[in-house]
Amino acid sequence: MGGRLRKPTAIKELQGTLEKSRLQKDELHGEFITSHEPPEELNEWGVKLWNDLFMEYGKVNLITRLDLGSLLMMCNEFGTYCEADDLIKAQGLQVEVEVYNQKGEVVGTKTDVNPMLRVRDNAAKQYKMFCVEFGLTPVSRAKISAPKPDSKGDELDELLN
């Protein structure tokens, strides 16, 4: 069951690699959307990423309603990363944590690695995975060629000049 995942037709079109003989006849096509309100569960960083993605991808019809769940998860991971990073900056790399005895009573404190480091690192890994899926890394983005946002205006300019 290994091997490469199939690329959606829209990505093949943007990359210029679409061949009629390799069209997937039963591919699920969603309605392209150019904007959508950010979900309430996103923090401020997640909302900013959400809006930025729609601003850029809305120009080339790359997001469908079917993608909203994955987009939400990606923006949530980005927001978690930023929030954890802010806490690390405020608290430091090491924090004082309570030490408990077998009865569950606090018997002192010790210095330990800030647990937000683990949260931040996990969010970074998950976010990067989504970035690759959405073409948001330099390598994955280089595989996509997008049309100019206003190609009709360019054609008119060429005719007039």
Secondary structure, DSSP 8 states (H G I E B T S, - for coil): --S-----HHHHHHHT---GGG--TT-----B-S-----TTS-HHHHHHHHHHHHHHGGGT--BGGGHHHHHHHHHHHHHHHHHHHHHHHH-SEEEEEEE-TTS-EEEEEEEE-THHHHHHHHHHHHHHHHHHTT-SHHHHHT-----TTHHHHHHHHHH-
